[in-house]
Amino acid sequence: MFDPIDLSAYADAVLDELASGEPQIDGTILLDLACQTPGPILELGCGYGRITIPLAQRGVQDLTGLELSAPSLVYARARTGD
């Protein structure tokens, strides 16, 4: 049965594909728009931080990423050094 919280059954394959550097969507457009938008930014389903981490690195201050998958959060934290 599919568990939306525990995605470990396919997390490795998905993370490998996403980490390959092949863009799933044009993240540059999202990053540019987000940096031009005043106010808070909320990324729902931020996963391993593909969008959230670069925004933080660009100096976006009022930024929140929400993710239910613990393995994705562990991976995201490892990418930031947290």
C-alpha positions, 0 to 999 in steps of 0.5 A: 500500500502506498504510504505518502509519508514513507517514500523509501520504497522508491526514494533512492531511484527518484533522488538519483534521477533528480540529483543527476542534474537533469532539470525536471522543470526549469528551476531558473525561472522559479528562482528568478520569480521568487527572488523578485517577489516580496513577502514570504515564500512557502514551498509545499513538498520541497523534497530534497530542497532543489528550489528551497536551498538555492533560494536561501543561498540567493539571500531569500530570508522569509522562506519555508519549505514543507515536506512530509517525507523524512528521508527527503528531509534528511537528504535536504539537511545533508545538502545544507550541512545542517 
